[in-house]
Amino acid sequence: MCMASAGRLSRSRPLPATDHERLARAVALARSGDRAALSCALTLIENGALVSGEMSAEWQQAALRCHRIGLTGAPGAGKSTLASALIGEFLRRGRSIAVLAVDPSSPITGGAVLGDRVRMSAHADDSRVFIRSMASRGNPGGIAATTGASALLLAACRYDIVLIETVGTGQSEVAIVRAADSIIVAVPPDAGDEVQALKAGVLEIAHVLVVTKSDLPAAERTANELTASLRLRADRDRAVRVVPVCAPKNHGVQALVDALETQRPRGTGKQDGDR
């Protein structure tokens, strides 16, 4: 083939779209209400598509009306059951809600294990709810490297609430503070020495401390220990609520959401979410 013919042929074929261009198109559709496009955009972000500074700034501005809530705590604290109860209560109050459930990565596929999403399946068919599992991919701190950007996109898609559930974390894993406006720390009853350890980490970032499984006998003692620990903080002027909750019975869930409402941003939000 001569060079002229080759040149005409190359110009007649559109160049393949870059991941950034595909992301921009998916985001535009997602913000108009296309849930399939939103899933596609989140996948592109997880797989490393570039979120430009301009795009991130636009999402941040659009997300100012949203309340991003982080839910963290030790493995076995009952975070997923609590998340499901929170979804139900926010729906009852007329809010739309998107959930990012950060799961451990599958050792086979590298994807999310999906354990948390199963517990929220009761709400999966509600059009006001969007639930997305996200693999941590070995990232430290209980969230994935792309969780902040993904939460901003969900907020920009006009969800009233974005709930980010972390992988079960230890007391030093506080990365969720960079992606959320308000932090719930779930503490199981009879935590004992764990409460003392929490003072060095996640206890200091909490806006609300939830004593889960509050129907168990040790729950009241744990709540009292947490309340006493809060008096020892250096920043005692920052109000932190201790709320006992039994999520399966829906006890205390309304009080928890009431406490979160006092933390709701008033026209401002964290300007974070960069990967």
C-alpha positions as CSV (number, residue, x, y, z in Angstrom):
1,M,0.0,0.0,0.0
2,C,1.4,3.4,-0.9
3,M,2.0,6.0,1.8
4,A,-0.8,8.3,0.6
5,S,-3.4,5.4,0.8
6,A,-2.1,4.4,4.2
7,G,-2.4,8.0,5.4
8,R,-6.0,8.2,4.2
9,L,-6.9,4.9,5.9
10,S,-5.4,5.9,9.2
11,R,-7.3,9.2,9.2
12,S,-10.6,7.4,8.4
13,R,-10.3,5.2,11.6
14,P,-11.2,6.9,14.9
15,L,-8.5,6.5,17.5
16,P,-9.5,4.3,20.5
17,A,-10.8,6.3,23.4
18,T,-8.5,6.7,26.3
19,D,-9.6,5.6,29.8
20,H,-9.9,9.3,30.7
21,E,-12.2,10.0,27.8
22,R,-14.3,6.9,28.6
23,L,-14.5,8.0,32.2
24,A,-15.7,11.5,31.2
25,R,-18.4,10.1,29.0
26,A,-19.5,7.6,31.7
27,V,-19.6,10.3,34.3
28,A,-21.7,12.6,32.2
29,L,-24.3,9.8,31.8
30,A,-24.1,8.8,35.4
31,R,-24.8,12.4,36.6
32,S,-27.9,12.3,34.4
33,G,-29.2,9.2,36.3
34,D,-27.8,6.3,34.3
35,R,-26.9,3.7,37.0
36,A,-25.1,1.4,34.5
37,A,-22.9,4.3,33.5
38,L,-22.2,5.0,37.1
39,S,-21.1,1.4,37.7
40,C,-18.9,1.7,34.6
41,A,-17.3,5.0,35.8
42,L,-16.6,3.5,39.2
43,T,-14.9,0.5,37.6
44,L,-12.8,2.8,35.4
45,I,-11.7,4.7,38.5
46,E,-10.8,1.5,40.4
47,N,-8.8,0.3,37.4
48,G,-6.7,3.5,37.4
49,A,-8.4,5.9,35.0
50,L,-7.1,9.4,35.5
51,V,-9.3,11.7,37.6
52,S,-8.1,15.1,36.5
53,G,-7.9,18.0,38.9
54,E,-10.6,19.8,36.9
55,M,-12.9,16.8,37.1
56,S,-12.2,16.3,40.9
57,A,-12.9,20.0,41.5
58,E,-16.2,19.8,39.7
59,W,-17.3,16.8,41.7
60,Q,-16.3,18.5,44.9
61,Q,-18.4,21.5,44.1
62,A,-21.4,19.3,43.1
63,A,-21.0,17.2,46.3
64,L,-21.3,20.0,48.8
65,R,-25.0,19.1,49.4
66,C,-24.1,15.5,50.3
67,H,-23.2,14.0,53.6
68,R,-20.4,11.5,53.4
69,I,-20.4,9.1,56.4
70,G,-17.6,6.7,57.2
71,L,-18.3,3.5,59.2
72,T,-15.3,1.8,60.7
73,G,-14.4,-0.5,63.5
74,A,-12.8,-3.8,64.4
75,P,-13.7,-7.0,62.5
76,G,-16.8,-8.6,64.0
77,A,-18.2,-5.4,65.4
78,G,-21.3,-5.6,63.3
79,K,-20.6,-2.9,60.7
80,S,-22.5,-4.5,57.8
81,T,-25.6,-5.1,59.8
82,L,-25.4,-1.6,61.1
83,A,-25.0,-0.3,57.6
84,S,-28.2,-2.1,56.5
85,A,-30.1,-0.6,59.4
86,L,-28.8,2.9,58.5
87,I,-29.9,2.5,54.9
88,G,-33.4,1.7,56.1
89,E,-33.6,4.7,58.4
90,F,-32.3,7.2,55.9
91,L,-34.9,5.8,53.4
92,R,-37.6,6.3,56.0
93,R,-36.5,9.9,56.2
94,G,-36.8,10.4,52.5
95,R,-33.1,10.3,51.7
96,S,-31.3,8.6,48.8
97,I,-28.2,6.8,49.7
98,A,-25.2,5.3,48.0
99,V,-23.0,2.8,49.8
100,L,-19.3,1.9,49.2
101,A,-18.6,-1.3,50.9
102,V,-14.9,-1.9,51.0
103,D,-14.2,-5.6,51.2
104,P,-10.9,-7.6,51.4
105,S,-9.6,-8.5,48.0
106,S,-10.2,-12.0,46.7
107,P,-6.9,-14.0,46.6
108,I,-8.1,-15.5,43.3
109,T,-9.6,-12.7,41.3
110,G,-8.3,-9.6,43.1
111,G,-11.9,-8.3,43.3
112,A,-14.1,-7.7,46.3
113,V,-15.3,-10.7,48.3
114,L,-18.8,-9.1,48.5
115,G,-19.6,-10.3,52.0
116,D,-20.8,-6.9,53.1
117,R,-23.1,-6.4,50.1
118,V,-25.0,-9.6,50.8
119,R,-26.1,-8.2,54.2
120,M,-27.6,-5.1,52.5
121,S,-29.5,-7.1,49.9
122,A,-32.8,-6.2,51.4
123,H,-32.4,-2.7,50.0
124,A,-30.9,-3.6,46.7
125,D,-34.1,-3.2,44.6
126,D,-34.9,0.3,45.9
127,S,-34.3,2.9,43.2
128,R,-33.0,5.4,45.9
129,V,-30.2,3.0,46.9
130,F,-27.0,2.3,45.1
131,I,-24.6,-0.3,46.6
132,R,-21.1,-0.9,45.3
133,S,-18.5,-3.3,46.7
134,M,-14.9,-2.2,46.3
135,A,-11.8,-4.3,46.8
136,S,-9.2,-2.9,49.1
137,R,-6.5,-4.3,46.8
138,G,-4.1,-4.5,49.7
139,N,-4.3,-0.7,50.5
140,P,-3.7,0.0,54.2
141,G,-6.1,1.9,56.3
142,G,-9.3,0.0,55.7
143,I,-10.2,1.6,52.4
144,A,-9.1,1.3,48.8
145,A,-6.8,3.9,47.2
146,T,-9.7,5.0,45.0
147,T,-12.4,5.2,47.7
148,G,-12.2,9.0,48.1
149,A,-12.6,9.7,44.4
150,S,-15.4,7.2,44.1
151,A,-17.3,8.7,47.1
152,L,-17.0,12.1,45.5
153,L,-18.4,10.9,42.3
154,L,-21.4,9.3,44.1
155,A,-22.0,12.5,45.9
156,A,-21.8,14.5,42.6
157,C,-24.5,12.1,41.3
158,R,-26.9,13.7,43.8
159,Y,-27.1,11.0,46.4
160,D,-28.1,12.7,49.7
161,I,-25.9,10.2,51.7
162,V,-22.8,8.4,50.8
163,L,-22.0,5.7,53.4
164,I,-18.5,4.2,53.3
165,E,-18.0,1.0,55.2
166,T,-14.4,0.1,55.7
167,V,-12.7,-3.3,56.0
168,G,-12.4,-4.3,59.6
169,T,-9.6,-2.0,61.0
170,G,-7.2,-1.7,63.8
171,Q,-6.7,1.3,66.0
172,S,-4.1,2.9,63.7
173,E,-6.0,2.6,60.5
174,V,-7.7,6.0,60.1
175,A,-7.6,6.6,56.4
176,I,-11.4,7.0,56.3
177,V,-11.1,10.5,57.8
178,R,-9.8,11.7,54.4
179,A,-12.9,10.6,52.5
180,A,-15.8,11.3,54.9
181,D,-17.4,14.3,56.6
182,S,-18.6,12.3,59.7
183,I,-17.1,9.1,61.2
184,I,-19.0,6.3,63.0
185,V,-16.8,3.9,65.0
186,A,-18.5,0.6,65.8
187,V,-17.4,-1.0,69.1
188,P,-18.7,-4.4,70.2
189,P,-19.8,-5.1,73.8
190,D,-17.2,-6.3,76.3
191,A,-14.4,-4.8,74.2
192,G,-12.3,-4.5,77.4
193,D,-8.7,-3.7,76.6
194,E,-9.7,-2.8,73.0
195,V,-11.3,0.4,74.3
196,Q,-8.0,1.5,75.8
197,A,-6.2,0.8,72.5
198,L,-8.8,2.7,70.6
199,K,-7.8,5.9,72.4
200,A,-4.6,5.9,70.4
201,G,-6.4,5.8,67.0
202,V,-9.9,5.6,65.7
203,L,-11.5,6.8,69.0
204,E,-9.8,10.2,68.2
205,I,-11.5,10.5,64.8
206,A,-15.0,9.4,65.8
207,H,-18.0,11.8,65.7
208,V,-20.3,9.0,66.9
209,L,-19.3,5.9,68.9
210,V,-21.8,3.1,68.4
211,V,-21.9,0.2,70.9
212,T,-23.2,-2.5,68.7
213,K,-25.3,-5.6,69.9
214,S,-26.7,-3.4,72.6
215,D,-29.0,-6.2,73.7
216,L,-26.1,-8.1,75.2
217,P,-25.4,-7.7,79.0
218,A,-21.9,-6.2,78.5
219,A,-23.1,-3.3,76.2
220,E,-24.0,-0.9,79.0
221,R,-20.5,-1.4,80.6
222,T,-18.8,-0.8,77.3
223,A,-20.8,2.4,76.7
224,N,-19.8,3.6,80.1
225,E,-16.1,2.8,79.4
226,L,-16.3,4.7,76.1
227,T,-17.9,7.7,77.8
228,A,-15.2,7.7,80.5
229,S,-12.5,7.5,77.8
230,L,-13.9,10.5,76.0
231,R,-13.3,12.6,79.1
232,L,-9.6,11.9,78.8
233,R,-9.3,13.3,75.3
234,A,-7.2,16.4,74.7
235,D,-10.0,17.8,72.4
236,R,-12.8,17.5,74.9
237,D,-14.6,20.5,73.3
238,R,-15.4,18.3,70.3
239,A,-18.7,16.7,71.0
240,V,-18.8,12.9,70.5
241,R,-21.9,10.9,71.1
242,V,-22.0,7.3,72.5
243,V,-25.0,5.5,71.1
244,P,-26.0,1.9,71.9
245,V,-27.6,0.2,68.9
246,C,-29.1,-3.2,68.3
247,A,-29.3,-3.1,64.5
248,P,-31.2,-6.4,63.9
249,K,-34.0,-5.2,66.2
250,N,-33.7,-1.6,64.9
251,H,-33.1,-0.3,68.5
252,G,-31.1,2.9,68.7
253,V,-30.9,3.4,64.9
254,Q,-33.1,6.6,65.0
255,A,-30.9,8.0,67.8
256,L,-27.8,7.3,65.7
257,V,-29.1,9.1,62.7
258,D,-30.3,12.0,64.8
259,A,-26.7,12.2,66.1
260,L,-25.3,12.1,62.6
261,E,-27.7,14.9,61.5
262,T,-26.0,17.2,63.9
263,Q,-22.8,16.5,62.0
264,R,-24.3,17.1,58.6
265,P,-22.2,19.7,56.6
266,R,-24.0,23.0,56.2
267,G,-23.1,23.9,52.6
268,T,-19.5,22.8,52.9
269,G,-17.7,19.5,52.8
270,K,-14.3,18.0,52.8
271,Q,-12.3,19.0,49.7
272,D,-10.7,15.6,49.5
273,G,-11.1,12.5,47.5
274,D,-8.0,12.6,45.3
275,R,-6.4,9.2,44.9
